[in-house]
Amino acid sequence: MKNLIAGFAIALLIVCAVLLYLQRQAQEKLRAEDESLRQQIAQLKADNENLSNAAAQAKSSQSLPDEQFTELLKLRGEVGVLRRQTNELGKLRQENQQLQAAQGKAESQQSNADAQEQQRQAIMQRVSYAKQGVLAFIMFADDNQQQFPTNFAQASPYLMNNMEQIETNFDMVYQGSTTNIANPSGAIVFKEKQAWQMLDGKWLKTYGFADGHVETHTEANENFDHWESQHTALPPPNQ
């Protein structure tokens, strides 16, 4: 599973690198064409000044020499070319903006997907720790007259690993006898020490119950007191 995720991440990095390369190529092309257009516009301004002078002379003489008339036609042709280049430059700029927007959207979607996957993995890890811990508690009780351990160290012989993670992230809630619990499926044995906020803004904690099952519970804020009070280990009715 880790190799698959790593391969997927590498593939995504390659796609992002290609998109960045294409974007840079488009930007460099735009800059080069923009500079060329600026130079041509500057030249056109100089030519226009010459044309204005020629037009002034034309008004006084009511006619243009053949050489000036030819120059006028040439300038008109250059103006048409520049207009087409300006339109093409506008299209390139628009395409570049669209490319940047698409790339930004893809990066945002990928970032959101990565965050959701990290959150899912974190929840699965907490549930796994809780499952291992509560099963160790139950096995300890089976070997000790149905008494749950009074600390995590007592349950450590029943765990292959992750004892440190369990002790670091969870608090013991119930330490008595399993026979004194009226509803094992509704009685919390240990709980996650701190709630943590998910991507949707809600808060989550993980719990291990006396019957061996594990639950995650969410609240709108960090206060889980009311829900936890409803899942305490109560004695049987005849006690």
Buried (B, 14 or more C-beta within 10 A) or exposed (E): EEEEEEEEEEEBEEEBEEBEEEBEEBBEEBEEBEEEBEEBEEEBEEBEEEBEEBEEEBEEEEEBEEEBEEBBEEBEEBEEEBEEBEEEBEEBBEEBEEBBEEBEEBBEEBEEEBEEEEBEEEBEBBBBBBBBBBBBBBBBBEEEEBBBBEEBEBBBEBBEEBBEBBBEBBEBBBBBBBEBBEEBEBBBBBBBEEBBEBEEEEBBBBBBBBBBEBBEBEBEEEEBEEBBEEBEBEEEEEE
